[in-house]
């Protein structure tokens, strides 16, 4: 009987450890207390009731692993429930004649929510992309939660809300008062198909999906497929897609303007600029062969414009955040060895500041050996710079 009790406590301890690693922030204390209590009970029971501690350990380890593995399978198999609103507009309904712009971009929860990454894990597995082993993924989520706690919250959604508001104001100032705008995200609600249905029900006769992405990728394809699945042709509603912004010279100039704003009236000879791309798995290059090329080409365009403004070519570098080399720290050290006093760091593929630009990229750059007096200045992603808004307007105007 004692051996069965020991197995049960060990099994429960494994499950509780897993739940502690992945639970939302508001449940951390309770999960930690439960896991600690179970672990202490396991130790006390083993010491008090088990005569052979070695045999007990041999039994504890596999049953604890089974509990952890089962809980991991339960948590990482969770699927997001989506209930799309019905289309209430009848076939042949002429609508109200206006245009709807669905602003579509990446999504990131303001606060820690593992579901986005659970979805990403599933996508990697389906595409056979090598990633973190299954049983190590709860530790990835644990680290994700830690990053949220360190930065406080992600500014991603709030920034995109501001960007859309500014875009609408600029669009209205040009005299178009009828076009309606809707905010949507790939990974979090509301999704683009949700907003398309809402626009249809509100009488839109034309839908434009404004793709606020840098490159053509599996992400843009996923959003387009969600919208195409609604089959707008049956309702007589036109559908257009804007292009990603990798070749937008206006967007490239926004980074140059921000770099110049950081050095008003100063000599640029001792200023370095690091352009950090996101990077994609090599497996994705098979399906979207232009993605890496587009991301690289975008940064080369920024580099050339920075050089024309007086930044030294040898003090402008490119790096990758993940999946590819080189990483930021090495590039920073190269600049510092050439006498650069400060390095401006941009997350060039990040449309609005989030965990990548608020934490990941700065931390990767900070791994470099920095002498006293040298500075690393994180200038983040695109955000709501006026030239970014202008670049979005230009993409819209291309399809009108």
N, C-alpha and C positions, 0 to 999 in steps of 0.2 A: 504493500500500500504506500509506504514512504517513497518508493521509487516512482510510482505514478504521480504522487503529489509533486515530487521534485520536477518531473517532466512537465507537468502543468504549469508550475510557477516559471520554469525556464522558458517554456513556449510563450507565455504571456509577457514575460520580460522582453523577449525578442520583438514581439508585436509593438509593445509600448515604446521601445527604443526607436523603431521605425516611425511611429506616429509623432514622436518628439521631433524628429528630423524634418518633418514636412508640414506640420500643422500651421495654420495662420498665426499671426503674431499674437492676437488676443488670447490664444489657447496655449501659448508656449509654457507659461508657469504651471498650468494644470497638467500638461503632458510631461513636463520635467518632473513634477512631484510624483505623478503616477509611475513613471519609469524608475525613478529613484527608490520609491517605496517597494516596487516589485523586485528590484535588484537587491535591496537590503534584505527583503524577505527570503530571496533565493540564497543569499550568503548565510543568513542566520539559520535557515532550515538545514542547509548543508552541514554547517558546523555542529548543530545541535542533534541532528537525527541520522546523519550519514557516517558510518564508522570508517568506510573506505573512501577518502576524499578523492583519490586518483580516479577510481571507478565513477564517482559522482561527476567529476569534471568531464570525463569521457562521455557521459550521458548528457550533461548540461549543454555542451557546445553544439552538438547537432540539433537538439531540440530548440535551443535559442535561435540557431540559424534558420530552422524551419519556420518558427514564428515570425522572424524578421522577413523571410522570403515571401511568406503568404501575405503579410501585411503590405509588402512592397508591390506584389502583384495586384492586390485589391486597389491600392492607391494609384498606381501608375496605369491601371486599366480604365480609370474613370473617364467617361466621355461627357462632353459638354452637351447639355440639353438645349436644343433650339426649337422654338415654336414660332414659325413665321406667321405673321398676320395674313389673313386671306385677302385676295384681290377682290375688292367689292365693285370695281368698275366693269361694266358689261362690254362685251365685244360690240363694236360699232359706236360706242359712246365717243363723241367727238372731243371730249375733254374741255379744258378751259383755254387751251392755246398757248400755254407758257412753256418755257424750257426749264428743266431741272438739272442742276449740276451736283453730282455726287462726289464730294471731296473724299478721296480714298487713299489711305495711307496705312503704315504699320500701326499696330496697337500695343500699348504696354499699360498694365494696370497701375493706377496711382500708388497703390500699396500692394504688398506681397500677395500673390495669388498663383499657386503652382500650376493651374490648369493650362495656361498658355504654353508652358514648357512641356507639360505632359503631352499636349497636342504636337509639339515640335518633336519630341521623342518618337512619337508614333509615325510622323512623317519621315524621319530619318530611317526608321526600321523598314517602312514600306518601300523606301527607295534604296535600301541596303547600303546606307551611308554609315561608315564606321564612326562610332561615337562612344560615349562613356558606357561601359558594361552595365547591363540592366540593374544588378544589385548595388552598383555604385551610384546610381542616379539619385536616390534619396539624399546622398551627401552633396550632390550638385544643387539640389533644391534647398538644402540647409545653407549652403554658401550663398545662394540667391537671396534667401531671406536675410542673411547677415548683411549683404550689400544694401538691401532696402533699409535695414535698421541703421546702417552707417550714413546713408545719404538722407534719411528721413522719409522721402517719398520720390517717386518719379515725376518729373515735370512734363513728361511727354504729352499726355492727353490735354493738360491745361494749355501747353504751348500751341498745340494744333488748334485748339478752340480759339485762341487769340489770333492765330494765322488766318483761319477761315473768316473770322470777324473782320479783320483788316482787309482781306481780299474782297469781301462783300461790300465794304465801305468804298473801296477803290472802284469796284465795278459799278456801283450805284452812281458814283461821282462822274462816271463817263456817260450817264444818261439812261442806262438800262435798269429800269425799275421793276421789270416783270420776271426776270430769271430768279428762280428760287434755289437756294443752296442747302445741301444736307451734309453733315459730317458723318463719316463712316470709317471703320478700321478693319484690318484683316484678322487680328488675333482676339479682339475684344468687341463687345457690343457697343454700338450697333454696327452690324456688318453691312456691306454694300447692297446685298440683296434685300435686306430689311428696309433700307432707305429708298431703294428703287420702288418697292411695293408701296411704301408710303407716298412717294411722289406720284405714282400712277393713280392711287386712290384720291389724291388731291387735285387730279385733273391735268397732269403734265402731258404734253404731246410729244416731247423730245427729251431724251435722257443723254447726258454727257458724263462719262466716268472720268473725272479729273484724277489722274494717277500721280500722287505725290510720292514718287519713288525715283531713285537715281537711275536704276538699270532695269532692263527687261529681264525678268527672272521667273522662277516658279511662284514667287509671291504675287507679281502682277498677273500671271496666268491664272492663279487661283481666284483672285478677285474677279477677273473677267469671266471666268467660268461660272461663278456664282450668279453673276448678272445675266449671262446668256441663258442660263437654265430657266429663267422666268419666261422666255419666249415672247418677247415684246412684239414681234411681228404680227402675231395673232390679234393683238389689240390695236395694230396700226400705229405703234409708237416707234419713232426713230431712236437709234442707239449709236453713239459714237464714243470712241476712246481717245484720250490724249496720249501723247508719247511720254515715256520717262524723261528725266531732265539731264541725262548724262552729257548731252551736247549743247546745253544751254550756256551760251557765253554770259548771259545776264546773271545766272546763278553762280558761275565761276567768278564774276566780278564782285559778287557779294563777299566772298572770302578775302579778296584783295582789299576791299574797302574796310573790312573789319581789322585786317592786319595794319592798314595805314592809320586807322582810328586809334589803335593801341600805341602808336608811335608818332603822335602829332609833332611835326617840326623837328624830329630827332633824326640823327644819322642812322641809316639802316645797315651799315657795314657790319655791325656786331650783333645783328638780330637774326636769329634762325627761325625758320618756319617748318613745321612737321605736318605733313598731310597724311592722316591715318585713314586708310580704307578699311572696310569691314572684312572683306574676303569671303570666299565661299569654298565648300568642299570640292575637291577635284571631280567627284562623281557628278556634281551639278554642271560642271563644264561640258559634260557629254550632252546633256539636254539643252542647256542654255550656254552655248559656246561663246556668246558675245558678252556675257555678264562681266567677267574679269577684264576683258578688253575695254568695255565701256567704263568701268570704274577706274581703270588705269588712265584711259584717255581723258576722263574728266579732270583728274588730278594734274595731268601733264598740261592741260589748258590753264589751270590755276597757276602752276609753276611758271609758265611762260609769261603770264600777265604780271606776276609778282616781280619777275626779273626786269620787265619793262618799267616797273615803278621804282626800281632802285635797289631791290633786295639782291644780294649776291647769289649767283647760281649755286655755288658750292655750299651755301648755307640754307638751301631749301632741300628738304628730303621727303621721301615717301616711305611709308611703312604699312603693315597690316595689323589689324587687331587680332584676328584669329584665322586658323586654317592655313595661313601662308606666312612666308618669311620675306623680308626681315621684320622683326618686331620693333616697337617704338624705342625701347631702351638703347639698343645698339645705335640707332640713327642719332639719338640725342647725344650720346657720348662722342660720336664722330664730330658733331657740330661744336661741342664744348672744347674738344681738342684743337679746333681751328680758331679758338679765341672768342667764340660767340658768348655774349653776356646773358642773353635771355632767349628762350625758345618759345614761340607761339605754337600751340598745339590745336589742330582742328580735327574733328571727326567728320570727314568730308561726306560720308554716306548716310549720316544720321540727320533725318529731316527735322526733328525736334528733340531737344535734349531729353535723354532718358538715362537708364542705368549705364549704357555703353559710354555715353559722353560725360556723364556725371561722375562715374566711378571707374569703369573698366579701362578706358583709354588713359586717363590721368595716372592710374595706378601702374599700368604697364610702362608709361614713360618715367614714372618715379623710381622704377627699378634701376635706372641708370646711376652711375657714380657721379654725383654733382658736387663740385667744389663750392666752398663758401662764397657767397656773393652772386652766384649764378641763379637764374630764376627760370622756372617752367610755368607758363601761363596758359591755362586751359580755356580756349575760346569756343569749345563745344561744336555743335552742328549748325544747321542752316538757321533755324528759328525764324523770328518774324522781322528780319532785316528788310527794309523797303525793296531792295533788289530781289530778294527771294519772292516777295509778293508779286513783283513785276514779272518775274520768270513764270510764275503760275498763270498770270494773266495772258502772257504771250502763248503759253501752251493752249489755253482755252481759245484764244483768238485764231489759232491755227486751224481748228476744226469747225469754225463758224462760217 
